[in-house]
Amino acid sequence: MAPSPLRTITRKHARSVSLPSQSHPFMPQFDEHLSKVRASEATTSTLSSMSNRLANLNNLYDSTDDILLLPHIQQAISQECQDRRADELLDGYLRLLDACSATRDLFSQTKQSIQELLSALRRKDSDELSGYLTSRKNSKRIIQKALTELRSIRRRRSVIATEKENETVATLSMLKEVETITLTMFESFLSQLYGRKKQTGWSLVSKLTSTGVSNQEEEKNTNELEKVDNTLKFIISQKQSNKDDIEQVEAVQNQLRNILSSIETVEDELECLFRRLIKSRVSLLNILNH
């Protein structure tokens, strides 16, 4: 199990932080939740796995808040955090709230587009199917811009400067580590909305035309939304040839329903996280103003 920042500075830093002067059962709980969140970063992310990852992240914030409630931690932060440090801590939560809100909005927009696509498939409206693919290109540009901003913020937050080794620095390191992990998770989620790997599109359609399914390597490198895009391209090409592939239409409808279910669950978890971030920031503000 990887140690928490309250036990050592993250491996990006050469210097270590001393253990808090007073041990507490909350520390192992924090380590456990941090380990789960880190482990999820190494696994292949899917839309259906996002709710579990967010649940683990919410548990990590619960543990973080429990630690911040410890009297000696509150005293150390209140006494030793100067105005610049305090502002930086509070601004960190604002960055997370902005990132969470932007991620939630993009998931909501994607859900609306999928609902409209399902309606178009039921009506067998080829123009609306093409319109969805055009809309996806526009959405990808927006998602890519959000991803670029997130990566820029995360890289700026990856370095922690410390003047001395004490409990306050260890606590600040913990908060910044949790912030970085959260930004990384948002980045992962937006990458899923965008599509993990760029596809040439029509090369896959040609395989679908001849075999009806993609090969294993293409399946492995294509996420749920990209699979829908590729299947739609095949369906549109069939309609242009005055052919209807009922099996493919039914398959993509089932895919879309599963994606909708996953997105709705993710939206609920993102809303919980958003409220958790607000609560955590208010708690920290109360500590700093005490």
C-alpha positions as a printed NumPy array, in Angstrom:
array([[  0.   ,   0.   ,   0.   ],
       [  1.417,   3.385,  -0.945],
       [  2.03 ,   5.75 ,   1.98 ],
       [ -0.042,   8.897,   2.291],
       [  1.448,  12.392,   2.086],
       [  1.015,  12.561,   5.851],
       [  3.648,   9.85 ,   6.11 ],
       [  6.028,  10.847,   3.333],
       [  6.18 ,  13.496,   0.662],
       [  4.924,  12.148,  -2.657],
       [  7.6  ,  10.448,  -4.737],
       [  7.893,  13.565,  -6.897],
       [  9.74 ,  15.185,  -4.001],
       [ 13.136,  14.304,  -2.577],
       [ 12.432,  15.458,   0.973],
       [ 10.337,  13.506,   3.439],
       [  7.742,  14.826,   5.837],
       [  7.739,  13.801,   9.477],
       [  4.865,  11.779,  10.807],
       [  2.176,  13.797,  12.558],
       [  3.008,  14.091,  16.216],
       [ -0.227,  12.346,  17.2  ],
       [ -1.208,   9.145,  15.408],
       [ -4.879,   8.459,  14.842],
       [ -7.009,   5.644,  13.343],
       [ -8.067,   8.051,  10.578],
       [ -4.58 ,   7.797,   9.056],
       [ -4.815,   4.115,   8.004],
       [ -8.294,   4.801,   6.622],
       [ -6.938,   7.654,   4.545],
       [ -4.083,   5.449,   3.284],
       [ -6.535,   2.717,   2.318],
       [ -8.825,   5.038,   0.354],
       [ -5.862,   6.769,  -1.29 ],
       [ -4.502,   3.382,  -2.361],
       [ -7.854,   2.41 ,  -3.91 ],
       [ -8.073,   5.64 ,  -5.881],
       [ -4.489,   5.298,  -7.105],
       [ -5.07 ,   1.676,  -8.084],
       [ -8.079,   2.671, -10.181],
       [ -5.845,   5.012, -12.204],
       [ -3.876,   2.015, -13.487],
       [ -6.947,   0.122, -14.693],
       [ -8.669,   0.558, -18.037],
       [-11.386,   3.137, -17.545],
       [-14.867,   2.598, -18.941],
       [-18.055,   4.573, -18.543],
       [-19.496,   1.802, -16.393],
       [-16.464,   1.835, -14.049],
       [-16.584,   5.58 , -13.417],
       [-19.233,   5.45 , -10.694],
       [-17.072,   3.09 ,  -8.6  ],
       [-14.042,   5.316,  -9.099],
       [-16.039,   8.347,  -7.988],
       [-17.361,   6.459,  -4.971],
       [-13.76 ,   5.692,  -3.969],
       [-12.861,   9.35 ,  -4.449],
       [-15.767,  10.47 ,  -2.271],
       [-14.558,   8.059,   0.428],
       [-11.105,   9.63 ,   0.166],
       [-12.588,  13.072,   0.761],
       [-14.503,  11.724,   3.756],
       [-11.21 ,  10.521,   5.246],
       [ -9.496,  13.811,   4.414],
       [-12.233,  15.755,   6.199],
       [-11.984,  13.413,   9.205],
       [ -8.284,  14.238,   9.469],
       [ -8.976,  17.97 ,   9.185],
       [-11.37 ,  17.65 ,  12.125],
       [ -8.55 ,  16.496,  14.43 ],
       [ -7.87 ,  19.301,  16.941],
       [ -4.077,  19.234,  16.615],
       [ -4.326,  19.353,  12.798],
       [ -6.729,  22.293,  12.965],
       [ -4.446,  24.081,  15.406],
       [ -1.39 ,  23.55 ,  13.236],
       [ -3.124,  24.825,  10.083],
       [ -4.703,  27.781,  11.859],
       [ -1.457,  28.896,  13.495],
       [  1.054,  28.31 ,  10.713],
       [ -0.803,  28.978,   7.451],
       [ -0.055,  32.51 ,   6.296],
       [ -2.422,  34.426,   4.025],
       [ -0.72 ,  33.228,   0.833],
       [ -0.879,  29.592,   1.868],
       [ -4.465,  29.905,   3.04 ],
       [ -5.529,  31.49 ,  -0.237],
       [ -3.754,  28.74 ,  -2.17 ],
       [ -5.574,  26.027,  -0.228],
       [ -8.964,  27.648,  -0.762],
       [ -8.214,  28.352,  -4.435],
       [ -7.407,  24.664,  -4.867],
       [-10.969,  23.765,  -3.939],
       [-12.3  ,  26.389,  -6.339],
       [-10.267,  24.797,  -9.136],
       [-11.746,  21.429,  -8.266],
       [-15.278,  22.819,  -8.154],
       [-14.806,  24.412, -11.582],
       [-13.375,  21.177, -13.016],
       [-16.166,  19.086, -11.465],
       [-18.84 ,  21.431, -12.809],
       [-17.314,  21.425, -16.314],
       [-17.064,  17.616, -16.307],
       [-20.651,  17.272, -15.118],
       [-21.876,  19.663, -17.838],
       [-20.067,  17.735, -20.578],
       [-21.581,  14.461, -19.379],
       [-25.014,  16.098, -19.356],
       [-24.548,  17.349, -22.919],
       [-23.426,  13.904, -24.03 ],
       [-26.495,  12.331, -22.406],
       [-28.796,  14.743, -24.234],
       [-27.127,  13.969, -27.562],
       [-27.522,  10.23 , -26.983],
       [-31.199,  10.624, -26.113],
       [-31.714,  12.525, -29.372],
       [-29.789,   9.84 , -31.258],
       [-32.004,   7.093, -29.854],
       [-35.039,   9.023, -31.026],
       [-33.526,   9.396, -34.503],
       [-32.805,   5.669, -34.688],
       [-36.399,   4.858, -33.804],
       [-37.596,   7.19 , -36.568],
       [-34.939,   5.846, -38.991],
       [-33.91 ,   9.435, -39.745],
       [-30.618,   9.266, -41.68 ],
       [-30.111,  13.026, -41.649],
       [-30.273,  13.131, -37.858],
       [-27.827,  10.239, -37.633],
       [-25.335,  12.249, -39.691],
       [-26.166,  15.278, -37.59 ],
       [-25.205,  13.389, -34.447],
       [-21.773,  12.581, -35.881],
       [-21.298,  16.25 , -36.769],
       [-22.347,  17.195, -33.253],
       [-19.832,  14.686, -31.863],
       [-17.021,  16.408, -33.746],
       [-18.02 ,  19.736, -32.219],
       [-18.279,  18.165, -28.759],
       [-14.833,  16.645, -29.137],
       [-13.354,  20.084, -29.768],
       [-14.936,  21.359, -26.545],
       [-13.78 ,  18.285, -24.614],
       [-10.255,  18.624, -26.002],
       [-10.112,  22.249, -24.852],
       [-11.264,  21.211, -21.358],
       [ -8.669,  18.416, -21.316],
       [ -5.887,  20.836, -22.242],
       [ -6.891,  23.165, -19.412],
       [ -7.065,  20.302, -16.904],
       [ -3.643,  18.979, -17.889],
       [ -2.15 ,  22.441, -17.569],
       [ -3.607,  22.881, -14.069],
       [ -2.522,  19.407, -12.963],
       [  1.062,  19.93 , -14.114],
       [  1.284,  23.234, -12.264],
       [ -0.008,  21.512,  -9.121],
       [  2.44 ,  18.583,  -9.263],
       [  5.317,  20.385,  -7.521],
       [  5.043,  21.14 ,  -3.814],
       [  7.553,  23.587,  -2.343],
       [  8.339,  23.123,   1.339],
       [ 10.397,  25.32 ,   3.647],
       [ 10.421,  22.977,   6.644],
       [  9.338,  19.502,   7.644],
       [  6.427,  19.633,  10.064],
       [  2.858,  18.562,  10.543],
       [  1.409,  21.54 ,   8.701],
       [  3.524,  20.843,   5.608],
       [  2.491,  17.182,   5.735],
       [ -1.177,  18.164,   5.871],
       [ -0.792,  20.638,   3.005],
       [  0.963,  17.94 ,   1.006],
       [ -1.971,  15.61 ,   1.663],
       [ -4.493,  18.191,   0.44 ],
       [ -2.487,  18.936,  -2.695],
       [ -2.051,  15.226,  -3.436],
       [ -5.816,  14.71 ,  -3.187],
       [ -6.352,  17.707,  -5.459],
       [ -3.964,  16.32 ,  -8.083],
       [ -5.575,  12.871,  -7.95 ],
       [ -9.011,  14.451,  -8.411],
       [ -7.868,  16.478, -11.423],
       [ -6.333,  13.312, -12.906],
       [ -9.652,  11.495, -12.512],
       [-11.559,  14.297, -14.248],
       [ -9.009,  14.149, -17.045],
       [ -9.543,  10.404, -17.374],
       [-13.31 ,  10.843, -17.548],
       [-13.135,  13.519, -20.233],
       [-10.754,  11.311, -22.215],
       [-13.48 ,   8.665, -22.174],
       [-16.016,  11.151, -23.525],
       [-13.572,  12.163, -26.218],
       [-12.481,   8.654, -27.195],
       [ -9.34 ,   6.933, -25.987],
       [ -7.798,   6.456, -29.379],
       [ -8.35 ,   8.227, -32.677],
       [ -9.883,   5.963, -35.288],
       [ -9.599,   6.236, -39.03 ],
       [-13.31 ,   5.444, -39.076],
       [-13.895,   4.094, -42.538],
       [-11.214,   1.411, -42.218],
       [-13.273,  -0.011, -39.363],
       [-16.491,   0.387, -41.341],
       [-15.016,  -1.669, -44.159],
       [-14.329,  -4.464, -41.689],
       [-17.853,  -4.178, -40.317],
       [-19.179,  -4.446, -43.85 ],
       [-17.318,  -7.661, -44.491],
       [-17.475,  -9.336, -41.087],
       [-20.165,  -7.503, -39.107],
       [-17.844,  -7.119, -36.115],
       [-14.494,  -5.464, -35.427],
       [-11.441,  -7.544, -34.582],
       [-10.153,  -7.937, -31.027],
       [ -7.388,  -5.352, -31.312],
       [ -9.797,  -2.667, -32.523],
       [-12.261,  -3.571, -29.767],
       [ -9.553,  -3.185, -27.138],
       [ -8.529,   0.276, -28.348],
       [-12.028,   1.652, -28.888],
       [-14.225,   2.937, -26.075],
       [-18.015,   2.824, -25.853],
       [-18.769,   6.13 , -27.554],
       [-16.291,   5.498, -30.349],
       [-17.886,   2.099, -30.984],
       [-21.24 ,   3.846, -31.382],
       [-19.713,   6.367, -33.795],
       [-18.182,   3.631, -35.921],
       [-21.387,   1.584, -35.986],
       [-23.388,   4.651, -36.993],
       [-21.038,   5.272, -39.897],
       [-21.659,   1.717, -41.043],
       [-25.445,   2.094, -40.684],
       [-25.377,   5.347, -42.671],
       [-23.292,   3.726, -45.424],
       [-25.821,   0.89 , -45.626],
       [-28.731,   3.326, -45.923],
       [-26.923,   5.187, -48.692],
       [-26.786,   1.857, -50.524],
       [-30.525,   1.382, -49.884],
       [-29.808,  -1.349, -47.362],
       [-31.039,  -1.688, -43.81 ],
       [-29.101,  -3.616, -41.204],
       [-31.672,  -4.221, -38.486],
       [-29.203,  -6.199, -36.401],
       [-26.699,  -3.333, -36.296],
       [-29.442,  -0.805, -35.468],
       [-30.657,  -2.911, -32.566],
       [-27.082,  -3.413, -31.374],
       [-26.314,   0.292, -31.32 ],
       [-29.612,   1.02 , -29.553],
       [-28.636,  -1.412, -26.798],
       [-25.195,   0.18 , -26.587],
       [-26.749,   3.62 , -26.249],
       [-29.127,   2.514, -23.488],
       [-26.195,   1.068, -21.53 ],
       [-24.2  ,   4.262, -22.046],
       [-27.149,   6.366, -20.885],
       [-27.473,   4.301, -17.723],
       [-23.752,   4.68 , -16.988],
       [-23.796,   8.432, -17.635],
       [-26.798,   8.965, -15.351],
       [-24.999,   7.122, -12.544],
       [-21.851,   9.172, -13.125],
       [-23.902,  12.378, -13.026],
       [-25.28 ,  11.401,  -9.616],
       [-21.791,  10.663,  -8.284],
       [-20.421,  13.919,  -9.705],
       [-23.215,  15.803,  -7.981],
       [-22.288,  14.103,  -4.679],
       [-18.644,  14.998,  -5.231],
       [-19.536,  18.613,  -6.033],
       [-21.436,  18.917,  -2.751],
       [-18.573,  17.181,  -0.932],
       [-16.059,  19.689,  -2.336],
       [-18.211,  22.617,  -1.192],
       [-18.47 ,  21.105,   2.289],
       [-14.722,  20.472,   2.451],
       [-13.899,  24.022,   1.393],
       [-16.276,  25.464,   4.005],
       [-14.669,  23.274,   6.694],
       [-11.212,  24.457,   5.688],
       [-12.373,  28.075,   5.623],
       [-13.727,  27.69 ,   9.149],
       [-10.393,  26.259,  10.329],
       [ -8.417,  29.092,   8.746],
       [-10.726,  31.743,  10.217],
       [-10.774,  30.215,  13.705]])
